[in-house]
């Protein structure tokens, strides 16, 4: 929820959010969907380093986080 509030007031936490903000203004996908897409590739490659169980847990966490982020952004 904190990331959503930060984005609503013009900030960002990392580079993936900056790219997501720029792309979401030009397409029909939301900021959270772009962040989830970027993290899908990051955690997909983490399977080879950390293992599949940890990568799936990380993806599940970001799935919840991106939905809350989008909900927060829409409510402001």
C-alpha positions in Angstrom: 0.0 0.0 0.0 2.9 2.3 0.7 4.3 2.0 -2.8 0.9 2.9 -4.2 0.8 6.0 -2.1 4.3 7.0 -3.1 3.3 6.6 -6.8 0.2 8.7 -6.3 2.3 11.6 -5.1 4.8 11.4 -8.0 7.5 9.2 -6.5 8.9 5.7 -7.1 10.9 3.1 -5.3 13.0 1.6 -8.0 13.7 1.6 -11.7 11.0 -1.0 -12.6 8.3 1.3 -11.2 9.6 4.3 -13.3 9.4 2.2 -16.5 6.0 0.9 -15.4 4.7 4.4 -14.8 5.9 5.5 -18.2 4.5 2.5 -20.0 1.1 2.6 -18.2 0.5 6.1 -19.5 0.8 4.9 -23.1 -1.0 1.5 -22.8 -4.1 0.0 -21.2 -2.1 -2.0 -18.6 -1.8 -0.7 -15.0 1.4 0.2 -13.2 1.0 -2.9 -11.0 0.6 -5.2 -14.0 3.8 -3.9 -15.5 5.6 -4.3 -12.1 4.3 -7.9 -11.9 5.5 -8.6 -15.5 9.0 -7.3 -14.7 9.1 -9.3 -11.5 7.9 -12.4 -13.2 11.0 -12.4 -15.4 13.3 -11.5 -12.4 11.9 -14.3 -10.2 11.6 -16.6 -13.2 15.4 -16.4 -13.5 15.7 -16.8 -9.7 14.5 -20.4 -10.1 18.0 -21.3 -11.3 19.6 -19.7 -8.3 17.2 -20.1 -5.4 15.0 -23.0 -6.4 11.4 -23.2 -7.6 9.8 -23.1 -4.2 11.3 -19.8 -3.2 10.6 -18.3 -6.7 6.9 -19.3 -6.5 6.6 -17.8 -3.0 8.2 -14.6 -4.2 5.8 -14.4 -7.2 2.8 -15.0 -5.0 3.9 -12.2 -2.7 4.3 -9.8 -5.6 1.0 -10.8 -7.0 -0.7 -9.7 -3.8 1.5 -6.6 -3.6 0.7 -5.5 -7.2 -3.1 -5.9 -6.6 -2.9 -3.8 -3.4 -0.7 -1.2 -5.3 -3.3 -0.9 -8.1 -6.1 -0.7 -5.6 -4.4 2.1 -3.7 -3.6 4.0 -6.9 -7.2 3.8 -8.0 -8.5 5.0 -4.7 -6.5 8.2 -4.7 
